[in-house]
Amino acid sequence: MLIDSHCHLDFEDFNEDRDAVLA
């Protein structure tokens, strides 16, 4: 999870975004 490490503070807010990034 790159987003988890990069935007761990906004992890919950980026929940949908990280899904698109990982897709």
C-alpha positions in Angstrom: 0.0 0.0 0.0 1.9 3.0 -1.2 -0.9 5.3 -0.2 -0.9 3.9 3.3 2.7 4.9 3.7 2.5 8.1 1.7 -0.8 9.4 3.0 -1.2 7.4 6.2 -2.8 10.5 7.8 -5.5 10.6 5.1 -5.7 6.8 4.8 -9.4 6.8 5.6 -10.1 9.7 3.3 -8.1 8.1 0.6 -9.8 4.7 1.0 -11.5 5.0 -2.4 -8.5 6.8 -4.0 -6.1 4.1 -2.9 -8.3 1.5 -4.4 -8.0 3.3 -7.7 -4.2 3.7 -7.3 -3.8 0.0 -6.5 -6.1 -1.0 -9.4 
